[in-house]
């Protein structure tokens, strides 16, 4: 099998099956939705082996190309500062531009983009060469999330600059429905991975927060790769960030407004939309959002934001500014609009520190010799 080039420009290999996996597992769905016949081959097996897949290359890449905008303060970003442009508006104008995370597409050169394509092809090859369905359910879930997100980053990087990823097409087919991914001889689109493989075989709605669509309005892309060991914790983290952001929940009068994402996945996870969505959100709600739930009696899935989740707003700006930090000049090549966004981000973090909102605690389950098998399985 061809070895991928490390996205950080150092040599690297996509490892095949290795190491023991002590993952939490996600159970099969009881919902009426079932996979289409061509996707039945990806149904997880009943007995899992202890093999795992190494995503060190992708993990290293995420640390370099993903920037977190920090937790939501539940306040809109307001109008961009003056000086973004003259007749043409450069940079992000979204009211959610200080939420979620961003991929630094404007800094990815042709070599890095080619490496992304190589890495996606190697992940496809691994899925075809190993007994994917015999891995633990968490190992399989991590594989599908990573493959989906690698493919999305790759294709958007190839087409950037682009304002909204949903406008992209591959051979005349919208990006989300283009079958440019092949595993075990089956042609797959990003939507196929989400709906016909993962949603069809995993009943836990947290899985929806693992998939990155390239849009500010969706769940954030994480700064680390998913693995069988961390998939549960990362999905919890992503769910909590999204639910408590303005991208996930807002209040208008007596109505709880939620992201259109919940309406999209309702056939898989929220049969009784009104009650199921509220119950789901309540699991991750902070004090502010819990108050909104208590004070509203109606739910509408109306929150949308399709702008690209990058730093530049999907546009190459012709003007640049000097960037200084602590009185020292750092760079000549930061576009003005991007510099203004990063300055707003820095001010946001100052406020977070001042108000004492910092700190994230992650709990990992312990397994003791006398524990029952699969005691940590999530049903």
TORLUM-190248 format. One record per residue (C-alpha): x, y, z; residue number from 1; residue in three letters. Coordinates in pm, 1 decimal, m for minus. Layout:
SITE	u	v	w	seke	paro
SITE	X	Y	Z	NUM	ALA;
...
end
This chain:
SITE	u	v	w	seke	paro
SITE	0.0	0.0	0.0	1	UNK;
SITE	128.7	342.8	m88.9	2	UNK;
SITE	250.5	548.9	206.4	3	UNK;
SITE	97.2	895.3	245.8	4	UNK;
SITE	308.1	1206.1	270.9	5	UNK;
SITE	288.0	1375.7	611.4	6	UNK;
SITE	73.4	1687.1	591.4	7	UNK;
SITE	328.6	1867.8	807.8	8	UNK;
SITE	592.3	1798.5	540.6	9	UNK;
SITE	765.0	1525.5	736.2	10	UNK;
SITE	761.9	1160.4	644.5	11	UNK;
SITE	465.2	969.6	776.0	12	UNK;
SITE	272.2	648.0	729.6	13	UNK;
SITE	m93.2	570.7	764.7	14	UNK;
SITE	m72.0	272.7	997.3	15	UNK;
SITE	m279.1	m36.9	935.7	16	UNK;
SITE	m432.3	m238.7	1214.6	17	UNK;
SITE	m231.6	m193.2	1535.0	18	UNK;
SITE	m253.1	m165.3	1913.4	19	UNK;
SITE	m538.3	m259.5	2142.7	20	UNK;
SITE	m857.9	m52.1	2137.8	21	UNK;
SITE	m1034.1	5.2	2471.1	22	UNK;
SITE	m1307.1	217.4	2319.1	23	UNK;
SITE	m1656.9	297.5	2423.1	24	UNK;
SITE	m1896.9	144.7	2170.4	25	UNK;
SITE	m2212.7	287.1	2020.6	26	UNK;
SITE	m2504.8	49.2	1978.8	27	UNK;
SITE	m2714.0	m27.8	1673.7	28	UNK;
SITE	m3019.0	187.2	1606.7	29	UNK;
SITE	m3373.1	77.1	1677.9	30	UNK;
SITE	m3516.4	341.8	1444.8	31	UNK;
SITE	m3699.6	249.8	1127.6	32	UNK;
SITE	m3425.5	391.8	907.5	33	UNK;
SITE	m3212.3	116.9	749.3	34	UNK;
SITE	m2919.6	119.3	511.1	35	UNK;
SITE	m2978.4	88.4	141.4	36	UNK;
SITE	m2875.8	m250.1	m5.6	37	UNK;
SITE	m2547.0	m120.0	m149.2	38	UNK;
SITE	m2443.0	0.1	197.4	39	UNK;
SITE	m2524.4	m320.0	386.6	40	UNK;
SITE	m2162.9	m429.2	355.9	41	UNK;
SITE	m2072.5	m157.0	606.1	42	UNK;
SITE	m2302.5	m286.4	880.2	43	UNK;
SITE	m2083.9	m341.3	1189.9	44	UNK;
SITE	m2027.4	m702.4	1287.7	45	UNK;
SITE	m2147.8	m841.1	1618.4	46	UNK;
SITE	m1803.8	m946.4	1741.5	47	UNK;
SITE	m1522.0	m693.3	1749.0	48	UNK;
SITE	m1151.0	m758.9	1742.0	49	UNK;
SITE	m893.8	m550.1	1926.7	50	UNK;
SITE	m727.7	m383.5	1627.8	51	UNK;
SITE	m714.3	m9.4	1574.0	52	UNK;
SITE	m612.7	244.1	1309.5	53	UNK;
SITE	m345.1	507.4	1367.6	54	UNK;
SITE	m441.7	864.0	1269.2	55	UNK;
SITE	m120.0	1037.4	1380.0	56	UNK;
SITE	m79.6	1206.7	1041.2	57	UNK;
SITE	m429.0	1356.6	1047.9	58	UNK;
SITE	m389.8	1447.1	1413.8	59	UNK;
SITE	m72.2	1641.4	1337.0	60	UNK;
SITE	m240.2	1815.7	1045.2	61	UNK;
SITE	m538.3	1925.5	1254.7	62	UNK;
SITE	m311.7	2093.2	1506.7	63	UNK;
SITE	m155.7	2297.5	1227.4	64	UNK;
SITE	m451.2	2397.6	1010.0	65	UNK;
SITE	m743.5	2430.9	1255.0	66	UNK;
SITE	m793.9	2737.1	1475.0	67	UNK;
SITE	m1049.8	2743.9	1754.7	68	UNK;
SITE	m1252.8	3060.5	1799.6	69	UNK;
SITE	m1324.4	2964.1	2159.3	70	UNK;
SITE	m1649.9	2895.5	2342.8	71	UNK;
SITE	m1954.8	3096.3	2251.2	72	UNK;
SITE	m2031.5	3399.7	2466.3	73	UNK;
SITE	m2388.0	3382.2	2331.1	74	UNK;
SITE	m2356.5	3729.6	2183.5	75	UNK;
SITE	m2356.8	3814.2	1815.1	76	UNK;
SITE	m2033.5	3948.0	1673.4	77	UNK;
SITE	m2204.9	4265.0	1546.9	78	UNK;
SITE	m2095.2	4456.0	1241.1	79	UNK;
SITE	m1734.9	4407.2	1124.6	80	UNK;
SITE	m1493.8	4690.9	1208.6	81	UNK;
SITE	m1453.3	4969.8	953.5	82	UNK;
SITE	m1178.9	4933.5	697.2	83	UNK;
SITE	m1253.7	4582.8	571.0	84	UNK;
SITE	m1279.5	4713.8	216.2	85	UNK;
SITE	m1421.4	4986.0	0.9	86	UNK;
SITE	m1685.2	4887.2	m252.2	87	UNK;
SITE	m1626.8	4519.0	m194.2	88	UNK;
SITE	m1666.3	4361.7	148.6	89	UNK;
SITE	m1377.8	4133.9	244.4	90	UNK;
SITE	m1363.4	3890.6	531.0	91	UNK;
SITE	m1639.5	3740.4	741.4	92	UNK;
SITE	m1955.5	3935.7	812.3	93	UNK;
SITE	m2144.6	3648.7	977.3	94	UNK;
SITE	m2291.1	3718.5	1320.2	95	UNK;
SITE	m2144.5	3379.4	1419.4	96	UNK;
SITE	m1790.3	3452.3	1299.0	97	UNK;
SITE	m1644.3	3437.5	1651.3	98	UNK;
SITE	m1786.3	3089.6	1722.1	99	UNK;
SITE	m1669.3	2740.2	1635.4	100	UNK;
SITE	m1341.2	2666.4	1460.0	101	UNK;
SITE	m1175.0	2762.1	1131.7	102	UNK;
SITE	m957.5	2585.4	874.2	103	UNK;
SITE	m674.6	2801.6	737.2	104	UNK;
SITE	m748.6	2730.5	370.6	105	UNK;
SITE	m584.7	3051.6	248.0	106	UNK;
SITE	m246.3	2925.9	373.1	107	UNK;
SITE	m261.1	2576.4	217.9	108	UNK;
SITE	m28.7	2546.8	m81.6	109	UNK;
SITE	m45.7	2299.8	m370.6	110	UNK;
SITE	182.7	2049.4	m198.2	111	UNK;
SITE	m30.4	2036.9	116.0	112	UNK;
SITE	m349.3	2004.5	m89.3	113	UNK;
SITE	m193.3	1717.2	m286.1	114	UNK;
SITE	m99.6	1553.5	45.6	115	UNK;
SITE	m459.7	1582.6	158.7	116	UNK;
SITE	m573.1	1395.0	m152.6	117	UNK;
SITE	m306.6	1127.6	m94.4	118	UNK;
SITE	m413.0	1085.5	265.9	119	UNK;
SITE	m780.6	1050.0	175.7	120	UNK;
SITE	m691.5	783.2	m80.0	121	UNK;
SITE	m485.8	597.1	179.5	122	UNK;
SITE	m773.8	602.5	426.0	123	UNK;
SITE	m994.1	458.0	151.4	124	UNK;
SITE	m737.9	184.8	91.4	125	UNK;
SITE	m720.2	96.7	460.1	126	UNK;
SITE	m1098.8	66.8	472.8	127	UNK;
SITE	m1082.3	m177.4	183.8	128	UNK;
SITE	m784.7	m380.8	305.6	129	UNK;
SITE	m865.6	m435.8	671.5	130	UNK;
SITE	m1173.3	m613.8	802.1	131	UNK;
SITE	m1338.3	m282.8	883.3	132	UNK;
SITE	m1664.1	m434.6	1005.1	133	UNK;
SITE	m1478.7	m646.3	1261.7	134	UNK;
SITE	m1322.8	m347.7	1437.0	135	UNK;
SITE	m1490.2	m220.8	1752.5	136	UNK;
SITE	m1785.3	6.1	1686.3	137	UNK;
SITE	m1592.4	306.4	1812.6	138	UNK;
SITE	m1300.3	228.1	1581.6	139	UNK;
SITE	m1539.4	210.3	1288.3	140	UNK;
SITE	m1711.8	532.5	1389.3	141	UNK;
SITE	m1379.3	715.0	1419.7	142	UNK;
SITE	m1280.4	586.6	1074.5	143	UNK;
SITE	m1596.6	713.6	905.2	144	UNK;
SITE	m1583.9	1053.7	1074.9	145	UNK;
SITE	m1217.3	1103.7	986.4	146	UNK;
SITE	m1264.1	989.4	626.0	147	UNK;
SITE	m1561.6	1222.5	583.4	148	UNK;
SITE	m1379.7	1522.5	729.7	149	UNK;
SITE	m1055.3	1459.6	540.6	150	UNK;
SITE	m1253.2	1443.6	217.3	151	UNK;
SITE	m1437.9	1768.5	292.8	152	UNK;
SITE	m1118.5	1956.5	382.3	153	UNK;
SITE	m947.4	1821.8	69.8	154	UNK;
SITE	m1220.8	1921.0	m175.5	155	UNK;
SITE	m1278.7	2264.1	m25.3	156	UNK;
SITE	m904.0	2327.7	m25.9	157	UNK;
SITE	m888.8	2236.6	m394.6	158	UNK;
SITE	m1166.4	2482.6	m482.4	159	UNK;
SITE	m1083.2	2762.9	m238.8	160	UNK;
SITE	m1158.9	3055.0	m251.9	161	UNK;
SITE	m1528.7	2974.0	m221.3	162	UNK;
SITE	m1787.3	3161.8	m14.6	163	UNK;
SITE	m2019.1	2870.4	62.3	164	UNK;
SITE	m1918.2	2501.9	31.3	165	UNK;
SITE	m2276.0	2402.7	m54.0	166	UNK;
SITE	m2230.8	2585.0	m387.3	167	UNK;
SITE	m1941.7	2356.7	m486.6	168	UNK;
SITE	m1987.8	2082.6	m744.0	169	UNK;
SITE	m1783.1	1785.8	m861.8	170	UNK;
SITE	m1855.7	1700.2	m1223.9	171	UNK;
SITE	m2186.2	1884.3	m1198.7	172	UNK;
SITE	m2295.7	1712.5	m875.6	173	UNK;
SITE	m2318.4	1905.6	m545.0	174	UNK;
SITE	m2022.4	1831.5	m318.6	175	UNK;
SITE	m2233.8	1665.6	m50.5	176	UNK;
SITE	m2380.1	1416.7	m301.4	177	UNK;
SITE	m2075.1	1358.5	m521.4	178	UNK;
SITE	m1954.8	997.0	m498.2	179	UNK;
SITE	m1580.1	1063.9	m504.0	180	UNK;
SITE	m1496.5	835.4	m209.4	181	UNK;
SITE	m1457.3	461.3	m263.2	182	UNK;
SITE	m1437.2	200.2	14.1	183	UNK;
SITE	m1459.7	m173.3	m49.2	184	UNK;
SITE	m1552.9	m98.4	m408.6	185	UNK;
SITE	m1856.9	108.4	m308.3	186	UNK;
SITE	m1870.2	468.0	m432.7	187	UNK;
SITE	m1969.5	702.3	m150.9	188	UNK;
SITE	m2059.6	1066.1	m109.6	189	UNK;
SITE	m2013.7	1261.2	215.8	190	UNK;
SITE	m2390.8	1234.0	264.5	191	UNK;
SITE	m2372.2	855.5	214.8	192	UNK;
SITE	m2116.1	826.2	494.1	193	UNK;
SITE	m2330.2	1027.7	730.7	194	UNK;
SITE	m2677.0	898.6	651.6	195	UNK;
SITE	m2643.2	555.3	491.4	196	UNK;
SITE	m2357.8	426.2	706.9	197	UNK;
SITE	m2329.8	610.4	1038.9	198	UNK;
SITE	m2683.4	735.7	1101.9	199	UNK;
SITE	m2819.2	402.9	979.9	200	UNK;
SITE	m2603.4	199.5	1219.0	201	UNK;
SITE	m2545.6	419.3	1524.8	202	UNK;
SITE	m2840.0	516.3	1745.7	203	UNK;
SITE	m2662.8	777.7	1958.1	204	UNK;
SITE	m2744.9	1126.5	1816.8	205	UNK;
SITE	m2407.8	1256.1	1934.0	206	UNK;
SITE	m2260.6	1121.4	1611.4	207	UNK;
SITE	m2408.1	1417.9	1422.7	208	UNK;
SITE	m2154.9	1647.3	1591.3	209	UNK;
SITE	m1855.2	1462.9	1448.4	210	UNK;
SITE	m1918.1	1551.0	1084.6	211	UNK;
SITE	m1778.1	1878.0	953.9	212	UNK;
SITE	m1952.6	2035.9	655.0	213	UNK;
SITE	m1718.7	2331.1	599.1	214	UNK;
SITE	m1977.8	2583.7	720.2	215	UNK;
SITE	m1972.0	2823.6	1014.1	216	UNK;
SITE	m2326.4	2718.6	1102.2	217	UNK;
SITE	m2245.6	2352.6	1162.5	218	UNK;
SITE	m2056.6	2159.0	1429.4	219	UNK;
SITE	m1690.0	2253.0	1464.7	220	UNK;
SITE	m1404.0	2052.0	1323.6	221	UNK;
SITE	m1186.2	1935.2	1611.9	222	UNK;
SITE	m815.5	2010.9	1646.8	223	UNK;
SITE	m737.7	1640.9	1679.0	224	UNK;
SITE	m827.3	1324.1	1495.7	225	UNK;
SITE	m1102.2	1096.2	1618.7	226	UNK;
SITE	m986.2	758.4	1748.6	227	UNK;
SITE	m1156.3	461.3	1902.4	228	UNK;
SITE	m1039.2	579.2	2242.5	229	UNK;
SITE	m1141.0	945.9	2221.8	230	UNK;
SITE	m1449.0	941.0	1998.2	231	UNK;
SITE	m1695.2	952.5	2286.8	232	UNK;
SITE	m1519.4	1241.8	2459.8	233	UNK;
SITE	m1477.2	1440.7	2138.8	234	UNK;
SITE	m1842.5	1399.1	2045.7	235	UNK;
SITE	m1943.1	1514.0	2394.8	236	UNK;
SITE	m1717.7	1817.3	2358.9	237	UNK;
SITE	m1852.5	1903.9	2015.4	238	UNK;
SITE	m2214.9	1854.6	2124.2	239	UNK;
SITE	m2170.8	2079.9	2425.8	240	UNK;
SITE	m2001.8	2354.2	2223.3	241	UNK;
SITE	m2266.0	2348.8	1951.6	242	UNK;
SITE	m2575.2	2328.8	2173.5	243	UNK;
SITE	m2457.0	2623.0	2383.7	244	UNK;
SITE	m2363.6	2840.5	2088.1	245	UNK;
SITE	m2588.3	3078.4	1896.2	246	UNK;
SITE	m2542.1	2845.4	1598.3	247	UNK;
SITE	m2725.7	2577.2	1794.0	248	UNK;
SITE	m2986.3	2752.9	2005.7	249	UNK;
SITE	m3154.2	3092.3	2036.7	250	UNK;
SITE	m3470.0	3237.2	2188.1	251	UNK;
SITE	m3731.3	3443.2	2006.4	252	UNK;
SITE	m4028.5	3529.1	2222.3	253	UNK;
SITE	m4173.1	3201.9	2343.7	254	UNK;
SITE	m3993.2	2996.3	2079.1	255	UNK;
SITE	m3675.2	2790.1	2111.8	256	UNK;
SITE	m3497.5	2833.9	1780.5	257	UNK;
SITE	m3255.6	2555.7	1693.3	258	UNK;
SITE	m3018.7	2476.5	1410.2	259	UNK;
SITE	m3163.7	2336.8	1089.1	260	UNK;
SITE	m2920.8	2047.0	1144.5	261	UNK;
SITE	m3168.0	1897.2	1391.6	262	UNK;
SITE	m3445.4	1899.7	1133.4	263	UNK;
SITE	m3212.2	1735.4	880.5	264	UNK;
SITE	m3132.4	1443.6	1111.9	265	UNK;
SITE	m3482.8	1416.7	1259.8	266	UNK;
SITE	m3576.7	1104.8	1053.8	267	UNK;
SITE	m3287.9	921.6	1220.0	268	UNK;
SITE	m3289.2	1053.0	1576.1	269	UNK;
SITE	m3585.7	1276.0	1656.4	270	UNK;
SITE	m3912.5	1104.5	1563.2	271	UNK;
SITE	m4109.8	1323.1	1802.9	272	UNK;
SITE	m3922.0	1634.8	1696.2	273	UNK;
SITE	m4054.2	1882.0	1953.5	274	UNK;
SITE	m3994.8	1663.1	2257.4	275	UNK;
SITE	m3692.8	1465.5	2136.1	276	UNK;
SITE	m3488.5	1769.3	2032.1	277	UNK;
SITE	m3560.4	1950.6	2356.5	278	UNK;
SITE	m3463.2	1644.4	2560.1	279	UNK;
SITE	m3144.8	1602.8	2358.7	280	UNK;
SITE	m3041.4	1967.3	2390.4	281	UNK;
SITE	m3117.8	1964.6	2762.3	282	UNK;
SITE	m2848.2	1698.9	2814.2	283	UNK;
SITE	m2575.9	1943.0	2705.5	284	UNK;
SITE	m2732.9	2278.1	2794.4	285	UNK;
SITE	m2550.2	2522.2	3018.4	286	UNK;
SITE	m2740.4	2745.1	3257.1	287	UNK;
SITE	m2831.5	3000.9	2989.7	288	UNK;
SITE	m2966.3	2746.9	2742.2	289	UNK;
SITE	m3146.2	2549.5	3012.4	290	UNK;
SITE	m3327.0	2872.6	3100.2	291	UNK;
SITE	m3428.8	2920.7	2736.0	292	UNK;
SITE	m3569.5	2567.3	2725.0	293	UNK;
SITE	m3769.5	2631.4	3040.8	294	UNK;
SITE	m3905.9	2964.7	2917.2	295	UNK;
SITE	m4019.5	2847.6	2571.9	296	UNK;
SITE	m4302.4	2622.9	2461.3	297	UNK;
SITE	m4240.5	2592.1	2089.7	298	UNK;
SITE	m3941.2	2472.7	1883.5	299	UNK;
SITE	m3842.5	2581.2	1532.4	300	UNK;
SITE	m3539.9	2463.8	1331.2	301	UNK;
SITE	m3460.3	2794.1	1164.1	302	UNK;
SITE	m3095.5	2876.9	1244.8	303	UNK;
SITE	m2872.6	2855.7	936.3	304	UNK;
SITE	m2533.2	2988.5	832.1	305	UNK;
SITE	m2370.8	2856.9	515.0	306	UNK;
SITE	m2060.1	3079.1	499.6	307	UNK;
SITE	m1732.2	2890.8	482.6	308	UNK;
SITE	m1559.2	2812.2	811.2	309	UNK;
SITE	m1223.7	2968.9	724.7	310	UNK;
SITE	m1044.5	3286.1	834.5	311	UNK;
SITE	m1079.4	3485.2	512.6	312	UNK;
SITE	m1448.7	3455.9	429.7	313	UNK;
SITE	m1372.5	3253.3	117.4	314	UNK;
SITE	m1214.6	3549.2	m64.1	315	UNK;
SITE	m857.4	3642.8	m154.1	316	UNK;
SITE	m809.7	3994.1	m26.4	317	UNK;
SITE	m562.1	4207.5	m226.7	318	UNK;
SITE	m447.0	4417.8	68.9	319	UNK;
SITE	m237.2	4312.2	367.4	320	UNK;
SITE	m145.8	4451.3	705.8	321	UNK;
SITE	150.3	4416.7	938.3	322	UNK;
SITE	68.1	4205.4	1241.4	323	UNK;
SITE	229.6	4294.3	1572.1	324	UNK;
SITE	225.3	4119.0	1906.3	325	UNK;
SITE	366.9	4265.1	2227.6	326	UNK;
SITE	513.5	4547.4	2020.4	327	UNK;
SITE	701.5	4309.9	1789.3	328	UNK;
SITE	621.1	4277.4	1419.4	329	UNK;
SITE	516.5	3921.8	1335.6	330	UNK;
SITE	402.5	3907.7	972.6	331	UNK;
SITE	351.8	4107.8	653.6	332	UNK;
SITE	114.4	3862.4	486.0	333	UNK;
SITE	m205.8	3869.9	689.4	334	UNK;
SITE	m500.1	4015.9	493.9	335	UNK;
SITE	m656.1	4314.3	667.8	336	UNK;
SITE	m995.9	4152.0	716.6	337	UNK;
SITE	m834.5	3839.8	858.6	338	UNK;
SITE	m619.8	4051.1	1088.4	339	UNK;
SITE	m932.3	4227.8	1214.8	340	UNK;
SITE	m1104.0	3892.6	1277.3	341	UNK;
SITE	m804.1	3760.4	1469.4	342	UNK;
SITE	m795.9	4080.6	1673.0	343	UNK;
SITE	m1162.4	4029.4	1763.0	344	UNK;
SITE	m1080.9	3670.5	1857.4	345	UNK;
SITE	m796.4	3788.7	2080.7	346	UNK;
SITE	m1025.3	4038.1	2253.6	347	UNK;
SITE	m1282.8	3763.0	2304.2	348	UNK;
SITE	m1023.4	3543.0	2475.6	349	UNK;
SITE	m920.7	3831.6	2700.7	350	UNK;
SITE	m1281.6	3859.3	2808.5	351	UNK;
SITE	m1309.8	3483.8	2863.3	352	UNK;
SITE	m1004.4	3491.9	3090.1	353	UNK;
SITE	m1125.2	3802.9	3273.6	354	UNK;
SITE	m1465.5	3645.6	3339.9	355	UNK;
SITE	m1312.4	3314.2	3444.0	356	UNK;
SITE	m1477.4	3105.1	3173.5	357	UNK;
SITE	m1166.6	2900.7	3097.0	358	UNK;
SITE	m1110.2	2535.2	3162.8	359	UNK;
SITE	m1228.9	2205.3	3013.6	360	UNK;
SITE	m1236.6	1882.0	3209.5	361	UNK;
SITE	m1244.3	1551.8	3020.1	362	UNK;
SITE	m1323.9	1222.9	3191.8	363	UNK;
SITE	m1204.4	893.1	3047.7	364	UNK;
SITE	m1362.1	569.2	3168.1	365	UNK;
SITE	m1145.7	333.7	3373.2	366	UNK;
SITE	m1146.6	m38.0	3304.6	367	UNK;
SITE	m1063.8	m267.0	3597.4	368	UNK;
SITE	m977.3	m638.3	3583.1	369	UNK;
SITE	m1313.0	m742.9	3729.3	370	UNK;
SITE	m1522.6	m519.9	3502.8	371	UNK;
SITE	m1781.6	m677.8	3279.8	372	UNK;
SITE	m1707.8	m682.2	2908.3	373	UNK;
SITE	m1844.4	m377.0	2722.3	374	UNK;
SITE	m1954.7	m212.2	3047.6	375	UNK;
SITE	m1892.1	126.1	2886.1	376	UNK;
SITE	m2105.6	57.8	2582.0	377	UNK;
SITE	m2344.1	343.4	2505.2	378	UNK;
SITE	m2689.6	208.0	2419.9	379	UNK;
end
